[in-house]
Amino acid sequence: ASAVENDNEVVDLWRFLWRNPGFEWDNPISPKWVAISLWWLSTVQLTVPLLLSVPWPGSGGSQFPTRKAEDVHVTESAELSIGDGPGQTLIKPEEHYTDFDTLGSNLVRTFCEVWGFQPNKCTHHESVSHLAVASGLRYIGSTSLSYPVKRITEIIDFKQGYMFNTVNGLEPMRQGWELRSLKEFHKLARCRFSRVFFIMLCKLALQTNLQITLIIIFRLLHKQQHVYDIVKMKFLGFFAIASLVFTFCVELLDVIYVFKIFYVVSCAVKPA
């Protein structure tokens, strides 16, 4: 807002800062249009995650028949059923899946698949994570990091492979646990990449650079006008930059943690 309102006052100093570091750009874009461009870029944080998280109508998987745990009972033969008595319905959780297509995956399949881009279906966990990015939430409970990390750890520790269809139905096997762990990490990495690109780069890094540049310009402008309210200017500038840097560092800690998980997965699946 300050860049747009005071564009005519700061444009000369803005060009001065662009020429002195060695860019030698005689006609740099004005601070007003830089601020508007960064604002428009930050709106991508809302639109793109929505494209990747909202289910496409009619693309839902085989939904679990109930949402209440108390409706599911264990029979004497150690099977799961809904209801008791003659009207009970036996269910197999392995036969139900919840991944679905989104508008983004349909666009990739229609226009970009010929160039080698693979459309990825979205799960409910990924959908909630993308919606958190779109709404600006920091965490969404256990589904942010602890749940996917726990799933990866369980797959590696217990060698949980894929289910194989046998004469007795679906049975768990040890084969394929490496691929399962990598796929689970891929889901986690996709969600974290959204935060890295939309929040750390588009929203925090670029806006921090703009804030620092405007603070420098306003200090030079006040000195030219012989206005020496340095304490107030330093406090406001420090508060604005510190909040952005703090948020960036918190996001950076999560990125480091994801790299640590990648190291654990790579060591587990790599042959000795």
N, C-alpha and C positions, 0 to 999 in steps of 0.2 A: 504494500500500500504506500509506503514512504517513497519507494522508487518511482511509482506512477505519479504521485502527487507532486514530487519535487524534481521531476525529470528535467525541466528547463534550467533549474538551478545547479544541478550536479553534472550535467552532460559534459561540460568543458573539463572538469576534473576527471570524469570517467574516461574521456579520450586521452587525457594526460597520463593516467595510470596504464592505459593500454599501450601507449607508444613507448613509455620508458623501459619496461622490462625487456624490450627487444623484439616485440611482436611486429612492430613497424606496420601496423594496420591503420591506415589513414581514416577510414570510415567505419569504425566499429559500431555494432548495433547499440542502440541507446539503452540505458538501464531500464526504462519503462518496458521495452519489448523483451528484454531479458527476463524481467520479473513475470510478465504475462506468459512467456514461453515456458518458464519453470512451473507456473501455476497450471498451465494446460498439461504439461508433462506429469504433474502430480495427480491429475485426474485419472490418468491411466491406472493408478492404484485401485480405483473403483471399478472401472469398466472391464479391464482384462481379467481380474479374478472372478468377476461375475460370469464372464463368458466361460470360464474353466470350472465353475462350481455348480451352476444351476442345471438340474437334470433336463435333458431333452424329452419332451412328451413321448411316452410310449417306449422309452429305452431302458426302463428299470429292469433289474435282474429278478431272479426268483426270490421274492421277499420272504423273510421268516414269517411263519403263520401267526405269530403272536408277539406282542411287545412286553408282556407282563411275565416275569419269571415265575410267579405263583401259579400260572396256568399250565406250566410244564411239569410233568411227573415222571419219575423213574419207575419202570415196571420191574417185575421180578426177574426178568431176563436181561436186566441192565440196559434196556432201551428207553428212549425218551418218547413220551406221548403227551397229547393234549386232551385233557378230560379223563374221566375214570369210567369204568364199566363198559358195557357193550358199545357205547358210542365213542370210545376213545380213538384217537388218530395217532398212529405211530409216525414219528418224524425223524429225519436224519439231518443234523445241522450241516453236514458236509455238502449236501445237495443244494443248499441255498447260498446264493451269492448276491452281493449288493452293489456291484459296480455298474455304472451307467454312462451313457454318452451325454455329452454336453454340446452346446452350440459351438464352442471352440473346437472340440474334437471333430464335429461334423464339418466345420469349415476347413480344418486341416485335411480331412479325408477327401473332401471335394476338390480343393484347389491346390494343396501342397503335397499330397501323397506321391504324385508323379515325380517330384524332385527329391524324394527320399525321406520326407518327414513322416514320422509314425504318429498316428492319432492315439492318444492315451485315454482310456476310460478313467472315470473318476470314482473314487469310493466316498462313502459318507464322511470318513475321517478327513480325507483331502478336501472335500467340499466345505466342511466346517473351518478348516485351516485357511482356505482361500477366502471365505467370507469374513474371517477375522482380519485378514490383510485389507480387504475392501472397506471394512468399517473402521479400521485403525486400531483394533484391539491388540494389546500386547500378548496376552496369553488367553487360551480358551480351556483352562483346566488341564487335566491329565492328557488330553489328546494332542497337546502341543509338541512335547518331546518325550515325556516319560512313557506313554503308551507305545508309540512305535519303537522306542529303544528297548522296552521290555519284550516286545514281540520278537525283535531281532535277536536279543539275548536268549530267549527261550528256544528259538529255532536252532541257534548254534549249539547251545548247551545240551539239548535233548535230541539233536539231529533229526528234527521234524521235517521229513520229506513230503512228497506229494501223496495224495490218496490214489490208490490203484483200484480199478474195478475188477473184482474177483467174483467167483461163483457165490461167495457169501456176502457180496455187496462191496461197498467201499471200505478199504482197509488202509491204515497208515503204513507207509514204508519209509526207510531211511534214505532212499535214493532221491536226490534232488534238493536236499536241504541247503546246499550251497547256492543254487539258483534262487530258492525261496528267500534266503537272507539277503541276497543282492537285490531282489525285487522289492522287498520291504524297505531296504535302504534307499532304493530309487524313489519310492513314494515319499519318504522323509526328505530326501534331497530336493525333490521338486517343490515341496512346500517351502523349504528354507530358501531356495533360489528366488522364489517370488518375493520373500521379505528382503533378500539382499538387493534385488534389482529395484523394486518399487519403493522401498522404504530407505535403505541405506544409501543407494545411489541417487535415484530420482528425487527423493524427498529431503534427505538429510545432507548428503555430501554437497550437492549443487547449491542447496539453499544456504548452507553454512558458508560456502565461498562467496555467495552474493551478499550475505549479511556482513562478513568481514570487510568486503570491498566497500559497502555503503558506510560502514563505521569509519573507515579511513577517509572516505570522501567528506563525510559530515565534520570530522575533526579538522580537516584542511579548510573546509568552508567556514567553520566557526572562527578559525584563526585569521582568515582573511577579513572577516567581519568584526574582528576584535571582540568576540564573545568567548569568555573563558569559564564557562560552566563545566569544567573538566570532570568534577566529581560525579555529577549526575550523568554525564555522557559515559564515563567509564563504567559506572554501575549498570546502566541500562545495556550497554554493549556487552559487558561481561555476563550479565544474566541471560541475554538472548543467545550468545554463543555457547555458554556453559550448558544450557538446557539441550541444545542440539547435539553437542559433543557427548553429553551424558547418555542420551538416547542412542546415539551411534555406538558407543562403547558397550552398552547392554546388548544390542543386537550383535556386536562383534563377538561377545562371549558365547552366544549361542552358535555362531558360525564355527568358532574354535571347537566347541563341544561336538558339533556334527563331524568335523574333521577327525576328531578322536574316535567317534563311532565308525567312521570309514576305515581308520587304521585297524580297529578291532575286527571288522568284517573282512578286510583284505588279508589279515594274518590268519583268520580262521579258514577261509576258503582256499588260500594259496597252499599248494602241496609243499610238504617239508623237504 
